[in-house]
Amino acid sequence: MFLILWAGSFASVVLMATLAMVVGSHGEPNPTLSYALLGAGLMVVPVSFLLKKNLAQQAINKNDLAALQSAQIVALAVCESAAMLGILDRFVTASMTGWFLFGISAVGILINFPSKDQIRAVSYQSK
């Protein structure tokens, strides 16, 4: 189940980037907004790692596999928000910095690959 969630989240970012490429943009350039969105996107990916670490540790302590799955979902959703900022940037400002946001989101999701060690820790402790 963890792998399916991870793959779905990664596919979502790829689809958003494809949508941005196909639809194009007719927005007006606004460098301030573009850099603000880029800064926000750069901040949400490290936050996703911290959230996942803390929530996963709580799940391991409680021996709760569902909580571990929730930790994974939260981390992936936060990473995916960087891609949503990229969509916003492409459609509103027609800036090329939106592509960086798609890349940041994809890298964050790739790094948030489900950890077998965490799943084993919950599984072995519950027996």
Stockholm file with secondary structure:
# STOCKHOLM 1.0

chainA/1-127         MFLILWAGSFASVVLMATLAMVVGSHGEPNPTLSYALLGAGLMVVPVSFLLKKNLAQQAINKNDLAALQSAQIVALAVCESAAMLGILDRFVTASMTGWFLFGISAVGILINFPSKDQIRAVSYQSK
#=GR chainA/1-127 SS CHHHHHHHHHHHHHHHHHHHHHHCCCCCCCHHHHHHHHHHHHHHHHHHHHHHHHHHHHHHHHTCHHHHHHHHHHHHHHHHHHHHHHHHHHHHHCCTHHHHHHHHHHHHHHHTCCCHHHHHHHHHHTC
#=GC SS_cons         CHHHHHHHHHHHHHHHHHHHHHHCCCCCCCHHHHHHHHHHHHHHHHHHHHHHHHHHHHHHHHTCHHHHHHHHHHHHHHHHHHHHHHHHHHHHHCCTHHHHHHHHHHHHHHHTCCCHHHHHHHHHHTC
//
